[in-house]
Amino acid sequence: MTAISLDDKYAATSGRVFVSGTQALVRLPIEQARRDARAGHNTAGFISGYRGSPLGGYDNALWAAEKHLKANRIHFEPGINEDLAATSVWGTQQVPLLGGARYQGVFGMWYGKGPGVD
């Protein structure tokens, strides 16, 4: 019998994992980081959004998965509002333009509600 852990939803690299929709959104950037590493790319991830968005539990799930995010060089920084969160993610896309960057690139995720970004 195979040992099963609640951390498998983020840590398992093969087999089936059982996750909620929010947990799947947490696992998505972890999978991207793993995919980049397998391809030989030195990347990092950045996630930001507004806590009042329809994905209200996403920030809590990201905080709960902090050790898995850090292990895959993914940083979560909640935004004060949708605009600042989007601006933060956009800023990470400028990494290749800077000299002395630690990573080849940064993949980003933003979440929020449309009316907040008018």
Secondary structure, DSSP 8 states (H G I E B T S, - for coil): -----TTHHHH--SS-----HHHHHHHHHHHHHHHHHHTT--EEEEEEEBTTSS-TTHHHHHHHTHHHHHHTTEEE--BSSHHHHHHHHHHHTTGGGSTT-SSSEEEEEEE--GGGG-
